[in-house]
Amino acid sequence: MSHLISKSDTNAQTIAARLRTWCRRLLVLGMCAVAWPLMGQTYPNRPIRLISPIPPGGAPDLIARAIGQSLSVGMGQPVVVENKIGSNGSLAADHVAHAPADGYTLLVGMDSLFVINPYLYPSTTFDANTDLIPISTLGANQFVLAVNPELPVKNLREFVEYVKKAKLPPAYASGGNGSQHHLTMEMFKAKAGIDLLHVPYKGGTAATTATMSGEVIAMFSGTSNSALIKAGKLRALAVTGNKRSLAMPDVPTISELYPGFENTIWIGLFAPKGTPEMVVNKLRSEVSKSLKSPALIDAFAKAGGIEPFMTTPDEMKQLIQHDQAKYSRIIRDLKIKLD
């Protein structure tokens, strides 16, 4: 009998312990159910950090500062831009991915972080598809096919004919092996049926200098080089978007000669996974207002011809998937590996 009583007591204690555990869990869930909506209503109540993956002065950084200033006014809290540089932007993305999911640490990231880096940096410590959630795209830009002004061509058709007639493939510059400058030219080579020798430089500035000096004949540059083009130090032949650039309205698109060719670059705002939906929605609402502001539109234009670009989270996810498929195929086909 004593054995049975002891066993019964043990079972009762186990059941009681389990009930206490479940009660604690229900209490926590109840507190969360109350806390998350309240968080969305009170957010933000302290400064927000925008993490920029490049040094001050580059287009993503300038966009971060412009959108940060606008959000600060709209949300009534300081928005501070911090630069975390390294691993082609992955350091900044990793920092945000592992930050608290409370809406106070956000990433202003360029598309290459999500659509190129996963295929060139397999050891990256964050998953671009799961560890960060998209809030909205912010701005879009396109590349410019620019040539040395001494090259005897005046337009895209003449450039293609010049390359086809060359005894040896002429050289072109890029901002680095696997960069968007590089991959865009490879896409164009395939579309136009031409051959060019790739010469990677350490960054877009070095590639631009090489093109201006005549070390190479051409490059795909950002519209941030519009001042050099206007000064006659580079000659613009075409842009890569599906419409002409507001910064260079007289320069035709490649698709005007080669229908279907299009390659744009974009920058977006991201948060750590698990960020409350009410916080994400509030950020999206403020971003939407900001992108319609004349002051911000002007600031984007001065950052290199950036045009405001707003999408829904679902549209942004589809855009990332589309670009991942595009770039991964090019990287695989060309067997691109970082040195």
C-alpha positions as CSV (number, residue, x, y, z in Angstrom):
1,M,0.0,0.0,0.0
2,S,2.8,2.4,0.9
3,H,4.3,1.7,-2.5
4,L,1.0,2.6,-4.3
5,I,0.6,5.8,-2.2
6,S,4.2,6.9,-3.1
7,K,3.6,6.3,-6.8
8,S,0.3,8.1,-6.7
9,D,1.9,11.1,-4.9
10,T,4.7,11.1,-7.5
11,N,2.1,11.2,-10.4
12,A,0.2,14.0,-8.7
13,Q,3.4,16.0,-8.3
14,T,4.3,15.5,-11.9
15,I,0.8,16.6,-13.1
16,A,1.0,19.6,-10.8
17,A,4.4,20.6,-12.1
18,R,3.2,20.3,-15.7
19,L,0.2,22.4,-14.9
20,R,2.4,25.1,-13.4
21,T,4.6,25.0,-16.5
22,W,1.7,25.4,-18.8
23,C,0.2,28.2,-16.7
24,R,3.5,30.1,-16.9
25,R,3.6,29.6,-20.7
26,L,0.0,30.8,-21.0
27,L,0.9,33.8,-18.8
28,V,3.9,34.7,-21.0
29,L,1.8,34.3,-24.2
30,G,-0.9,36.5,-22.7
31,M,1.6,39.1,-21.8
32,C,3.0,38.9,-25.4
33,A,-0.5,39.2,-26.8
34,V,-0.9,42.5,-24.9
35,A,2.7,43.7,-25.4
36,W,3.1,43.3,-29.2
37,P,0.0,45.5,-30.0
38,L,1.1,48.1,-27.4
39,M,4.6,48.0,-28.9
40,G,3.2,48.8,-32.4
41,Q,1.1,51.7,-30.9
42,T,4.0,53.2,-29.0
43,Y,6.7,52.5,-31.6
44,P,9.1,54.3,-31.9
45,N,9.8,55.7,-28.5
46,R,13.6,55.9,-28.8
47,P,16.2,56.4,-31.6
48,I,16.3,54.1,-34.6
49,R,19.5,52.9,-36.2
50,L,19.9,52.5,-39.9
51,I,22.9,50.3,-40.8
52,S,24.6,51.2,-44.1
53,P,26.8,48.5,-45.7
54,I,29.2,51.0,-47.5
55,P,31.3,54.0,-46.5
56,P,29.8,57.4,-46.4
57,G,29.3,59.0,-49.7
58,G,28.2,56.0,-51.8
59,A,24.6,55.8,-53.2
60,P,23.2,53.4,-50.5
61,D,24.7,55.6,-47.8
62,L,23.3,58.7,-49.2
63,I,19.9,57.1,-49.6
64,A,20.1,55.9,-45.9
65,R,20.8,59.5,-44.8
66,A,18.0,61.0,-46.9
67,I,15.4,58.4,-45.9
68,G,16.6,58.6,-42.3
69,Q,16.1,62.3,-42.1
70,S,12.6,62.0,-43.5
71,L,11.6,59.2,-41.2
72,S,13.0,61.1,-38.2
73,V,10.6,64.0,-39.0
74,G,7.6,61.7,-39.7
75,M,8.1,59.4,-36.7
76,G,9.3,61.9,-34.1
77,Q,12.5,60.1,-33.1
78,P,16.1,60.5,-34.2
79,V,17.2,58.1,-37.0
80,V,20.9,57.5,-36.9
81,V,22.9,56.1,-39.8
82,E,25.8,53.8,-38.9
83,N,28.3,52.4,-41.4
84,K,29.4,48.8,-41.0
85,I,31.7,48.0,-43.8
86,G,33.1,44.6,-44.9
87,S,32.6,41.4,-46.9
88,N,30.8,43.2,-49.7
89,G,28.1,44.4,-47.3
90,S,27.5,41.1,-45.5
91,L,28.9,42.4,-42.3
92,A,26.2,45.0,-42.0
93,A,23.5,42.5,-43.0
94,D,24.7,40.0,-40.5
95,H,24.7,42.7,-37.7
96,V,21.0,43.5,-38.5
97,A,20.0,39.8,-38.9
98,H,21.2,39.1,-35.3
99,A,19.8,42.3,-33.8
100,P,16.7,42.4,-31.6
101,A,13.5,42.2,-33.7
102,D,12.0,45.4,-32.3
103,G,12.3,47.8,-35.2
104,Y,15.1,49.8,-33.8
105,T,17.9,48.3,-35.9
106,L,17.3,48.3,-39.7
107,L,19.3,47.7,-42.8
108,V,19.5,49.9,-45.8
109,G,20.8,47.3,-48.2
110,M,21.6,47.1,-51.9
111,D,20.2,44.2,-54.0
112,S,23.6,42.5,-54.4
113,L,23.5,41.5,-50.8
114,F,20.5,39.3,-51.5
115,V,20.9,38.3,-55.1
116,I,24.6,37.9,-55.7
117,N,26.4,37.5,-52.3
118,P,24.7,34.1,-51.5
119,Y,26.3,32.6,-54.6
120,L,29.8,34.2,-54.2
121,Y,30.1,34.1,-50.4
122,P,28.8,30.6,-49.4
123,S,30.2,31.0,-45.9
124,T,28.0,34.0,-45.1
125,T,26.7,33.8,-41.5
126,F,23.2,34.9,-42.3
127,D,20.5,33.6,-44.7
128,A,19.4,36.3,-47.1
129,N,16.1,34.6,-47.6
130,T,15.1,34.0,-44.0
131,D,17.0,36.0,-41.5
132,L,15.9,39.4,-42.8
133,I,12.4,40.5,-43.8
134,P,11.7,43.1,-46.5
135,I,10.0,46.3,-45.5
136,S,10.1,48.1,-48.8
137,T,12.3,49.0,-51.7
138,L,13.5,52.6,-51.5
139,G,15.2,53.5,-54.7
140,A,16.2,52.1,-58.1
141,N,18.9,53.0,-60.6
142,Q,20.4,51.7,-63.8
143,F,23.8,51.2,-65.3
144,V,25.2,53.3,-68.1
145,L,27.3,51.8,-70.9
146,A,30.1,54.3,-71.0
147,V,33.1,54.4,-73.3
148,N,36.4,56.3,-73.6
149,P,35.5,59.5,-75.5
150,E,38.3,58.8,-78.0
151,L,36.7,55.6,-79.1
152,P,35.4,56.1,-82.7
153,V,31.8,55.3,-81.9
154,K,28.9,57.6,-81.3
155,N,26.1,55.1,-80.4
156,L,25.4,51.6,-79.3
157,R,25.0,50.1,-82.8
158,E,28.4,51.5,-83.8
159,F,30.0,50.2,-80.5
160,V,28.7,46.6,-81.3
161,E,30.0,46.8,-84.9
162,Y,33.4,48.1,-83.6
163,V,33.8,45.2,-81.2
164,K,32.8,42.6,-83.8
165,K,35.4,43.9,-86.2
166,A,38.2,44.0,-83.7
167,K,40.9,41.4,-84.4
168,L,41.2,40.6,-80.7
169,P,38.5,41.1,-78.0
170,P,38.8,44.7,-76.7
171,A,39.0,45.1,-72.9
172,Y,36.3,46.4,-70.6
173,A,36.5,47.4,-66.9
174,S,34.4,46.4,-63.9
175,G,34.4,47.2,-60.2
176,G,35.5,43.7,-59.4
177,N,35.0,40.0,-60.3
178,G,31.4,39.1,-59.7
179,S,30.3,42.7,-59.3
180,Q,27.1,44.0,-61.0
181,H,29.2,46.0,-63.4
182,H,30.8,42.7,-64.5
183,L,27.6,40.6,-64.6
184,T,25.7,43.3,-66.5
185,M,28.4,43.4,-69.3
186,E,28.3,39.6,-69.5
187,M,24.5,39.8,-70.0
188,F,25.0,42.4,-72.7
189,K,27.7,40.4,-74.4
190,A,25.4,37.4,-74.7
191,K,22.5,39.6,-75.9
192,A,24.5,41.4,-78.6
193,G,26.6,38.4,-79.6
194,I,30.0,40.1,-79.0
195,D,33.2,39.3,-77.2
196,L,35.0,41.5,-74.7
197,L,37.9,40.9,-72.3
198,H,37.0,41.4,-68.6
199,V,39.5,43.4,-66.6
200,P,38.4,43.6,-62.9
201,Y,39.5,46.6,-60.8
202,K,39.2,47.3,-57.1
203,G,36.0,49.3,-57.1
204,G,34.0,51.4,-59.5
205,T,36.2,54.5,-59.1
206,A,39.3,52.6,-60.4
207,A,37.3,51.1,-63.2
208,T,36.1,54.6,-64.2
209,T,39.6,56.0,-64.2
210,A,40.8,53.1,-66.4
211,T,38.1,53.8,-68.9
212,M,38.8,57.5,-69.0
213,S,42.5,56.9,-69.4
214,G,42.1,54.4,-72.3
215,E,43.4,51.4,-70.5
216,V,40.1,49.8,-71.5
217,I,37.4,50.9,-74.0
218,A,34.2,50.6,-71.9
219,M,32.5,49.8,-68.7
220,F,29.0,49.7,-67.1
221,S,29.0,52.5,-64.6
222,G,26.3,54.0,-62.3
223,T,24.5,57.2,-63.3
224,S,26.6,58.8,-60.5
225,N,29.1,59.3,-63.3
226,S,26.8,61.7,-65.1
227,A,29.0,64.6,-64.2
228,L,32.0,63.0,-66.0
229,I,29.8,62.2,-68.9
230,K,28.6,65.8,-69.1
231,A,32.2,67.0,-68.9
232,G,33.1,64.8,-71.9
233,K,35.4,62.6,-69.9
234,L,33.2,59.6,-70.7
235,R,30.7,59.0,-73.5
236,A,27.3,57.4,-72.6
237,L,25.9,55.1,-75.2
238,A,23.0,53.5,-73.5
239,V,21.3,52.7,-70.1
240,T,20.1,49.4,-68.8
241,G,16.7,50.2,-67.5
242,N,13.3,49.5,-69.2
243,K,12.9,53.3,-69.6
244,R,15.3,56.2,-70.0
245,S,17.0,57.6,-66.9
246,L,15.7,60.9,-65.5
247,A,19.4,61.8,-65.0
248,M,20.2,61.2,-68.7
249,P,17.0,61.5,-70.7
250,D,18.9,61.9,-74.1
251,V,20.6,58.5,-73.6
252,P,18.7,55.6,-75.1
253,T,18.0,52.3,-73.4
254,I,19.7,49.1,-74.6
255,S,16.3,47.6,-75.1
256,E,15.6,50.2,-77.9
257,L,18.2,48.3,-80.0
258,Y,17.9,44.9,-78.2
259,P,14.3,44.4,-77.0
260,G,14.0,42.5,-73.7
261,F,17.3,43.6,-72.3
262,E,16.9,45.2,-68.8
263,N,18.9,45.2,-65.7
264,T,18.2,47.7,-62.9
265,I,19.7,47.9,-59.4
266,W,17.7,48.7,-56.3
267,I,18.1,49.5,-52.6
268,G,15.7,48.4,-49.9
269,L,14.9,48.6,-46.2
270,F,15.1,45.4,-44.1
271,A,14.4,44.3,-40.5
272,P,15.4,41.2,-38.5
273,K,13.0,38.3,-38.8
274,G,10.3,38.3,-36.1
275,T,9.8,42.1,-36.2
276,P,6.2,42.7,-35.2
277,E,3.9,43.2,-38.1
278,M,2.5,46.4,-36.7
279,V,6.0,47.9,-36.6
280,V,6.7,46.8,-40.1
281,N,3.4,48.3,-41.3
282,K,4.2,51.6,-39.5
283,L,7.6,51.7,-41.1
284,R,6.2,51.0,-44.6
285,S,3.6,53.7,-44.1
286,E,6.2,56.3,-43.2
287,V,8.5,55.2,-46.1
288,S,5.6,55.5,-48.5
289,K,5.0,59.1,-47.4
290,S,8.8,59.9,-47.5
291,L,9.2,58.6,-51.1
292,K,6.6,61.1,-52.3
293,S,8.4,64.1,-50.6
294,P,9.9,66.6,-53.1
295,A,12.8,67.1,-50.8
296,L,13.6,63.4,-50.7
297,I,13.1,63.0,-54.5
298,D,15.6,65.8,-55.0
299,A,18.1,64.2,-52.5
300,F,17.8,60.8,-54.3
301,A,18.4,62.5,-57.7
302,K,21.6,64.2,-56.3
303,A,22.8,60.8,-55.0
304,G,23.4,59.7,-58.6
305,G,20.1,59.7,-60.4
306,I,18.3,57.4,-57.9
307,E,14.6,57.3,-58.5
308,P,12.2,56.5,-55.7
309,F,10.9,52.9,-55.9
310,M,8.1,51.6,-53.7
311,T,6.9,48.0,-53.6
312,T,4.8,45.8,-51.3
313,P,6.6,43.1,-49.2
314,D,5.2,40.4,-51.6
315,E,6.4,42.3,-54.6
316,M,9.8,42.8,-53.0
317,K,10.1,39.1,-52.3
318,Q,9.2,38.3,-55.9
319,L,11.8,40.8,-57.1
320,I,14.5,39.2,-54.9
321,Q,13.6,35.7,-56.2
322,H,13.6,36.9,-59.8
323,D,17.0,38.6,-59.4
324,Q,18.5,35.6,-57.6
325,A,17.5,33.3,-60.4
326,K,19.0,35.7,-63.0
327,Y,22.4,36.3,-61.2
328,S,22.9,32.8,-60.0
329,R,22.5,31.5,-63.5
330,I,25.1,33.9,-64.8
331,I,27.5,33.1,-62.0
332,R,27.1,29.4,-62.6
333,D,27.4,29.6,-66.3
334,L,30.6,31.8,-66.2
335,K,32.0,29.7,-63.3
336,I,32.8,33.0,-61.4
337,K,34.8,32.5,-58.2
338,L,36.3,35.2,-56.0
339,D,40.1,35.3,-56.0
